[in-house]
């Protein structure tokens, strides 16, 4: 595979969030009187036209909630979401209808988008009807959509269960493209595929991005996969971005201890700490990562880490990381 990070420069942000915060009831709680979990906490991101922002984090980091908030599937508690310069945070039904042809999603599990009782022709036809022209010539267009994602028109009369996982994911991509969107949320679209099929789907997404000028939010847990498709990478931990910058820079020279652990794990090198393993305790107050931080342990747990939450600081050109001890992180190497 050849990385696809040479998209057109952004002329301002197509998608932007400012202070985006999303809360929901804690498991076992209910209503406003119960304990609430802050899944996303003060998120600021910008995605330009034709650009790809990769969002990486472990389970529970808040990355999927970000995607759902941009799609209008969960309401923000606070903050703002803008699309093409228009505040769409509190979306009316008519605004949602207009946005639905400009913003689409590709999910890991295609069962949410492909009705098992409907043929591929019917599923694509349903999506085509949402176009402003009401999908005139749907038969030819459905065949063209399949062709655009590398599938034969002979699959049009098949049902989802008659297709392989890779074929179903391609149909899901074709369905998202039916309305000619400008922005697509890709939520772990290759996570359930084997490595060879994963590579094919990533190459397809890269090709479509360049050919159609699409912008993506590409959500994943594998930093190598996210890096491949992205211009910029943002690393999330416990609802906050802890590192963000150019994809190659973040992956070649990670500055936050959590990002270092993720990169080390992908490279197959031993990880001395549990930072990149199963989600562990999240600290309250101070740095959220400190209980799992190899650097904090190496520095004998400085009081500053427990007292103040670190802001994102410059760590290079267009590169920021949220660590009180960036210079020490460079010297210690996140050990």
Secondary structure, DSSP 8 states (H G I E B T S, - for coil): ----------SSEEEEEEEEEEEEE-TT--TTTS-EEEEEEEEEEEEETT-EEEEE--TTSSHHHHHHHHTTSS--SEEEEEETTEE-SS--HHHHHHHTTTEEEEES-GGGTS-TTSBHHHHHHHHHTTSTTTTTTHHHHHHHHHHHTT--GGGTTSBGGGS-HHHHHHHHHHHHHTT--SEEEEESTTTTS-HHHHHHHHHHHHHHHHHHT-EEEEEES-HHHHHHH-SEEEEEETTEEEEEEEHHHHHHS--SHHHHHHHHHHHT---SSSTTSS-----SSS-TTGGG-HHHHHTT--HHHHH-----EEEETTEEE--TTHHHHHHHTT-
